[in-house]
Amino acid sequence: MKINHLLRSYEQGNRDFVGIDLKNTDLSQVMLIAVDMSHANLMGANLSRAFLTKSNLTGAILNGADLTYAKMSQVQLKDADLTKANLTGAFMVKSLLVGTKLSGANLSRANLRGSDLRGANLCNSNLYRSNFRGANLCGANLGGANLRGAKLSGATLTYVSFKGVDLTGALMKDVDLSGANLENVDLSGSRLNNSNLTGANLQGAKLREANLRGANLTNANLKGADLTGAIFEPSYLREPLFWEPDSEVFSYYAFCSTELG
């Protein structure tokens, strides 16, 4: 379908474009709100600054597509293929990305607040300073991703593998990281206040100057972790809480609350 035909059809009230083939087409700044483009072929398409709010792109092919600064709040991208797509600065608040393929994609400074990314593949993606506040990333693949300075406060990251991930300076307050694999991950300067790290694997992790006030590290593995300058207890506690640096598994229990004195 040619672009002018598509836009004319949209202006006439048509919202059904299921399976449409728009490979390598220029759709920059186009307005296609609440359309059904599920299973569409948009490989290599230019959708920069496009308005796709509340649209259905389930199962769509968007490999290598340009979605920079696109408006995509409440968009359905379940099982869509966005491998190596450019989503820099994209606005994707409360979007559905369950099982979405985003490996090698650029999501730097993208806003995915409150989005559902369960089981999404984000390996080797660029998530620099992206916003995942309150997002659900349970079971997502983040191997090799760049999460430097990312906002992850309130996110669900249970049983996520962070192998090779850079989390330097990430904001992870009130995050659920129970059972997560953070082995050898760089968390230097990260803010992990009040986070749940129960049973997390932090072996060999870099936690230099990380803020872990109020964090729950019950049964966490901190063997070989670099805790230089890390903050565990509130400032009014003179002594650190229970710490076993010589044990086989390095356990550190931090149950900090205002009731402690």
C-alpha positions in Angstrom: 0.0 0.0 0.0 1.3 3.4 -0.9 1.6 6.0 1.9 -0.9 8.5 0.4 -3.5 5.6 0.1 -2.8 4.7 3.7 -3.3 8.3 5.0 -6.4 8.8 2.8 -7.9 5.6 4.2 -7.1 6.7 7.8 -8.7 10.2 7.2 -11.8 8.4 6.0 -12.1 6.6 9.4 -10.4 3.3 8.6 -8.3 1.9 11.4 -7.8 -1.7 10.2 -4.4 -2.1 8.6 -3.7 -5.7 9.8 -0.7 -7.2 7.9 0.0 -4.1 5.9 3.4 -4.0 4.1 5.2 -0.7 4.6 8.7 -2.0 4.5 11.4 0.8 4.1 8.7 3.5 3.7 9.0 7.0 5.1 6.3 7.6 7.7 8.0 10.2 9.8 5.7 12.5 11.8 2.7 10.5 10.5 -0.4 10.4 12.8 -1.9 6.9 13.1 -3.6 6.9 16.5 -5.5 3.8 17.7 -4.9 1.8 14.4 -4.6 -1.9 14.1 -1.3 -2.7 12.4 -0.8 -6.1 14.0 1.6 -8.4 12.0 2.4 -5.5 9.7 5.8 -5.4 7.9 7.5 -2.2 8.9 11.1 -3.4 8.6 13.4 -0.4 8.1 10.5 2.0 8.0 11.1 5.6 9.1 8.6 6.3 11.9 10.5 9.1 13.7 8.3 11.5 15.6 5.2 9.5 14.5 2.1 9.5 16.6 1.1 5.8 17.3 -0.7 6.3 20.6 -2.9 3.3 21.6 -2.2 1.5 18.3 -1.9 -2.3 18.0 1.4 -3.5 16.6 1.2 -7.0 18.0 3.6 -9.3 16.1 4.7 -6.5 13.8 8.1 -6.7 12.1 10.0 -3.5 12.9 13.6 -4.7 12.5 15.9 -1.7 12.0 13.0 0.7 12.0 13.5 4.4 13.0 11.2 5.2 15.9 13.2 8.1 17.4 11.0 10.4 19.5 7.8 8.5 18.4 4.7 9.0 20.6 3.8 5.4 21.5 2.0 5.5 24.9 -0.3 2.5 25.5 0.9 0.8 22.4 0.6 -3.0 22.0 3.9 -4.5 20.8 3.5 -8.0 22.2 5.8 -10.5 20.4 6.8 -7.7 17.9 10.3 -7.8 16.4 12.2 -4.6 17.1 15.7 -6.0 16.7 18.2 -3.2 16.2 15.4 -0.6 16.0 16.2 3.0 17.0 13.8 4.1 19.7 15.9 7.0 21.1 13.7 9.3 23.1 10.5 7.3 22.3 7.5 7.9 24.6 6.2 4.5 25.5 4.5 4.9 28.8 2.2 2.1 29.9 2.9 0.1 26.7 2.6 -3.7 26.3 5.9 -5.3 25.2 5.5 -8.9 26.5 7.9 -11.1 24.7 9.0 -8.3 22.4 12.4 -8.7 20.6 14.5 -5.7 21.3 18.0 -7.1 21.1 20.5 -4.6 19.9 17.9 -1.8 19.9 18.7 1.7 21.0 16.3 2.9 23.7 18.5 5.6 25.2 16.4 8.2 27.0 13.2 6.3 26.1 10.3 6.6 28.5 8.8 3.1 29.3 7.3 4.1 32.7 4.7 1.5 33.8 5.2 -0.7 30.8 4.9 -4.5 30.7 8.1 -6.0 29.4 7.8 -9.5 30.8 10.0 -12.0 29.0 11.2 -9.3 26.6 14.6 -9.8 24.9 16.7 -6.7 25.6 20.2 -8.3 25.3 22.9 -5.9 24.1 20.5 -3.0 23.9 21.3 0.6 24.7 19.1 1.7 27.7 21.2 4.6 28.7 19.2 6.9 31.0 15.9 5.2 29.9 12.9 5.4 32.3 11.6 2.1 33.5 9.9 3.4 36.7 7.2 0.9 37.8 7.8 -1.3 34.7 7.5 -5.1 34.9 10.6 -6.7 33.5 10.1 -10.1 35.2 12.1 -12.8 33.3 13.4 -10.3 30.7 16.8 -10.9 29.1 19.1 -7.9 29.8 22.4 -9.6 29.1 25.0 -7.1 27.9 22.6 -4.1 28.0 23.8 -0.6 28.8 21.7 0.6 31.8 24.0 3.4 32.9 21.9 6.1 34.7 18.7 4.3 34.0 15.6 5.0 36.2 14.3 1.7 37.5 12.6 2.8 40.8 9.6 0.6 41.6 10.3 -1.8 38.7 9.9 -5.6 39.0 13.1 -7.3 38.0 12.6 -10.7 39.6 14.7 -13.6 38.2 16.3 -11.3 35.6 19.8 -12.1 34.4 22.0 -9.1 34.3 25.1 -10.8 32.9 27.4 -8.2 31.4 25.1 -5.3 32.2 26.4 -1.9 33.1 24.2 -0.4 35.9 26.6 2.4 36.9 24.6 5.2 38.5 21.3 3.5 38.0 18.4 4.6 40.2 16.9 1.4 41.6 15.0 2.5 44.7 12.2 0.2 45.8 13.1 -2.3 43.1 12.2 -6.0 43.4 15.4 -7.9 42.5 14.7 -11.1 44.4 16.4 -14.0 42.8 18.1 -11.8 40.2 21.5 -12.8 38.8 23.8 -9.8 39.3 27.1 -11.7 39.3 30.1 -9.4 38.3 27.7 -6.6 37.5 28.9 -3.0 37.9 26.5 -1.2 40.3 28.9 1.5 41.3 27.1 4.5 42.6 23.7 2.9 42.1 20.8 3.9 44.4 19.2 0.7 45.7 17.4 2.2 48.7 14.7 -0.1 50.2 15.2 -2.6 47.3 14.4 -6.3 47.7 17.5 -8.3 46.9 16.4 -11.5 48.7 18.3 -14.5 47.3 20.0 -12.3 44.7 23.4 -13.4 43.3 25.8 -10.4 43.8 29.0 -12.5 43.7 31.8 -10.3 42.4 29.5 -7.4 41.8 30.9 -3.8 42.0 29.0 -1.9 44.6 31.4 0.9 45.2 29.6 3.8 46.8 26.3 2.2 46.2 23.4 3.3 48.4 21.8 0.2 50.0 20.0 1.9 52.9 17.0 -0.2 53.9 17.7 -2.9 51.3 16.8 -6.5 52.1 19.7 -8.7 51.4 18.5 -11.9 53.1 20.4 -14.9 51.7 22.0 -12.7 49.0 25.4 -13.9 47.8 27.9 -11.1 48.1 31.1 -13.3 47.9 33.9 -11.3 46.4 31.7 -8.2 45.9 33.4 -4.8 46.1 31.6 -2.8 48.8 34.1 0.1 49.1 32.2 3.1 50.3 28.8 1.4 50.1 26.2 2.7 52.4 24.2 0.0 54.3 22.9 1.5 57.5 21.1 4.7 58.3 23.5 7.5 59.4 22.3 7.2 63.0 23.5 3.6 63.3 27.1 3.6 64.5 27.8 0.0 63.7 27.0 -2.0 60.6 24.4 -4.7 60.8 25.2 -8.5 60.7 28.1 -9.1 58.3 30.0 -12.3 57.7 32.9 -11.5 55.3 34.7 -14.7 55.9 31.9 -17.1 55.2 31.6 -19.2 52.1 28.6 -17.2 51.0 28.9 -13.6 52.1 25.6 -12.7 53.8 24.6 -9.3 54.8 21.2 -8.6 56.5 20.0 -5.0 56.2 16.6 -4.5 57.8 16.9 -0.7 58.4 13.8 1.1 59.7 13.1 4.1 61.8 12.4 1.8 64.8 16.1 0.9 65.0 18.1 3.1 67.3 
